[in-house]
């Protein structure tokens, strides 16, 4: 999916000028990287704010139109107001089609409902990671990485090396030897307690009452032995 965004060249710069832009519903920003010099830009706040709600906007090659001149860029940084729903500043980086890029892309977890650890053991999937740092050429950049949980059993963990990556995509962490956990299935305490109670009911583990009865029987036997010894 190709996402397009429009911007204008920003002439006035500085804190005062940026403050006036924000007051008029405009977001100051910048495009940098590549062979061309950095370009200060301004964007319509409402249009930008709605695009920021799209997951793909954060992990896709964007088509930036600056007064009729189109460039391929990546979203690199956003500055938000501390408590208002307002974008204060935004940074974009130009893309070189022949150079690899590093991006964080979201993880989409699938088949959790049929995972043995969920379906058979009543477990809950714990997402250790929700996004992944990848490296690839711009043409190979995926909008997301799918994480298949169909075979994940209770107590098992899915690691980076278990992921199926699109062609041309690499995970720098694995190259460095960091095979990080991605997801695992944990058993809730209530489910674990029910399982323990079921085992107890089956007689595999003696209950407190059974232990007390066994203790009393032992005391009786010991008492009988002592009495028998005195009669002799």
C-alpha positions in Angstrom: 0.0 0.0 0.0 1.5 3.3 -1.1 0.7 6.2 1.2 1.0 9.7 -0.1 1.4 12.8 1.9 1.7 16.5 0.8 3.9 19.2 2.3 5.1 22.7 1.5 8.5 24.2 1.8 8.9 26.1 5.1 10.6 29.5 4.7 10.2 30.9 8.2 12.1 29.0 10.8 12.8 29.4 14.5 10.8 28.8 17.7 8.6 31.8 17.2 7.7 30.9 13.6 7.0 27.2 14.5 4.7 28.3 17.4 2.7 30.5 14.9 2.5 27.6 12.5 1.1 25.3 15.1 -1.4 27.9 16.1 -2.7 28.0 12.6 -3.1 24.2 12.3 0.2 23.5 10.6 3.0 21.1 11.7 6.7 22.0 11.1 8.9 19.2 9.9 12.1 18.4 8.0 13.2 16.0 5.3 16.9 14.9 5.4 19.2 12.3 4.0 20.2 11.3 0.5 22.2 13.5 -1.8 20.0 16.6 -1.5 20.3 19.0 1.4 17.9 19.0 4.3 14.5 20.7 3.5 12.3 22.3 6.2 8.7 21.6 5.5 5.2 22.3 6.9 2.2 19.9 6.8 -1.5 20.2 7.5 -2.0 19.0 11.1 -5.4 17.3 10.6 -4.4 15.4 7.6 -1.2 14.3 9.2 -2.8 13.3 12.5 -5.2 11.0 10.7 -2.4 9.4 8.7 -0.5 8.8 11.9 -3.3 6.5 13.1 -2.5 4.1 10.2 -0.1 1.4 11.3 1.4 1.3 7.8 2.3 5.0 8.0 5.0 4.1 10.6 6.6 1.2 8.7 6.2 1.9 5.0 8.0 3.8 2.2 5.9 7.0 1.9 5.5 9.2 -1.2 6.1 12.8 -0.1 4.9 15.5 -2.5 6.6 18.8 -1.7 5.1 21.4 -4.0 5.0 19.0 -7.0 8.3 17.3 -6.4 7.9 13.8 -5.1 10.3 11.9 -2.9 10.3 8.5 -1.2 10.7 8.9 2.5 10.5 7.1 5.8 8.9 8.5 9.0 11.8 8.8 11.5 10.6 10.8 14.5 7.5 12.5 15.9 7.3 15.0 18.7 3.9 15.1 20.4 2.5 17.6 22.9 2.7 16.3 26.5 -1.0 16.2 27.0 -2.7 17.6 23.9 -3.5 15.6 20.8 -1.1 17.7 18.8 1.9 16.9 16.7 4.6 19.4 17.4 7.3 18.3 14.9 7.9 15.5 12.5 11.0 14.2 10.7 11.3 12.2 7.5 14.3 10.5 5.9 14.9 10.2 2.2 15.2 6.6 0.9 18.0 5.4 -1.3 16.7 2.3 -3.2 20.2 0.8 -3.3 21.0 1.0 0.4 19.6 -1.1 3.2 17.4 0.6 5.8 16.8 -0.2 9.4 13.2 -0.1 10.5 11.0 -1.2 13.3 7.9 -3.0 12.0 4.9 -4.3 14.0 4.4 -8.0 14.8 1.0 -9.5 13.9 0.3 -12.6 16.0 -1.9 -15.2 14.3 -3.5 -18.6 15.2 -3.3 -17.9 18.9 -6.8 -19.5 19.4 -5.6 -22.9 18.0 -2.2 -23.0 19.9 -2.0 -26.1 22.0 -1.0 -24.0 25.0 -4.2 -22.0 24.7 -6.7 -24.6 23.4 -5.6 -27.6 25.5 -4.0 -26.0 28.6 -6.1 -22.8 29.0 -3.0 -20.6 28.7 -2.7 -17.0 27.7 -0.3 -15.8 25.0 2.2 -13.3 26.4 3.7 -11.0 23.7 7.3 -10.3 24.8 7.9 -8.2 21.7 5.3 -6.2 19.7 7.6 -4.8 17.1 10.8 -5.9 15.5 13.9 -4.1 14.2 14.7 -5.4 10.7 17.2 -4.6 7.9 16.4 -4.8 4.2 16.4 -2.9 0.9 13.5 -0.4 0.6 11.8 -2.6 -2.0 11.7 -5.5 0.5 10.3 -3.5 3.4 7.2 -5.4 4.8 4.4 -3.5 6.6 4.5 -6.1 9.3 5.9 -9.5 10.3 3.4 -12.4 11.0 4.1 -14.6 14.0 2.4 -18.0 13.7 1.5 -19.4 17.2 -0.3 -22.5 15.8 2.2 -25.0 17.4 3.1 -23.1 20.6 2.6 -25.3 23.6 2.3 -24.4 27.3 5.7 -23.5 28.8 7.3 -23.1 25.4 8.7 -19.9 24.0 8.9 -18.6 20.4 12.2 -16.9 19.6 13.4 -14.6 16.8 15.0 -17.5 15.0 11.6 -19.2 14.8 10.1 -16.4 12.7 9.5 -16.8 9.0 10.8 -13.6 7.3 9.9 -12.3 3.9 12.6 -12.6 1.3 15.4 -10.1 1.6 14.6 -9.2 5.3 17.1 -9.8 8.1 17.0 -9.4 11.8 20.2 -7.6 13.1 19.7 -9.0 16.6 20.2 -12.6 15.4 23.4 -11.6 13.5 24.7 -10.2 16.8 23.8 -13.5 18.6 20.7 -12.2 20.4 18.0 -14.7 19.8 15.4 -12.9 21.9 12.0 -14.3 22.9 9.0 -13.1 21.0 6.1 -14.8 22.6 5.3 -17.5 25.2 2.2 -19.1 26.8 1.6 -18.7 30.5 -0.9 -20.5 32.6 -3.1 -18.3 34.8 -3.0 -19.0 38.5 -6.7 -19.9 38.5 -6.2 -22.5 35.8 -3.1 -23.9 37.6 -5.0 -24.1 40.9 -7.9 -26.0 39.2 -5.4 -28.5 37.7 -3.8 -29.0 41.1 -7.2 -29.6 42.7 -8.0 -32.1 40.0 -4.8 -34.0 40.7 -5.6 -34.0 44.4 -9.1 -35.3 43.8 -7.7 -38.1 41.7 -5.7 -39.2 44.8 -2.3 -38.5 43.3 -1.4 -36.0 46.0 -2.5 -36.6 49.6 -4.7 -33.9 51.0 -4.3 -32.3 54.4 -7.1 -34.5 55.8 -5.4 -37.6 54.4 -2.1 -36.6 55.9 -3.7 -36.1 59.3 -5.5 -39.5 59.2 -2.2 -41.1 58.2 -0.5 -39.4 61.1 -3.1 -40.6 63.5 -2.8 -44.2 62.2 0.9 -44.0 62.8 0.5 -42.7 66.3 -1.9 -45.6 67.1 0.6 -48.2 65.8 3.4 -46.6 67.9 1.1 -46.6 71.0 0.3 -50.3 70.5 3.9 -51.2 70.2 4.7 -49.3 73.4 1.8 -51.0 75.4 2.8 -54.4 74.1 6.4 -53.9 75.3 5.2 -53.0 78.9 3.1 -56.1 79.2 6.1 -58.3 78.5 
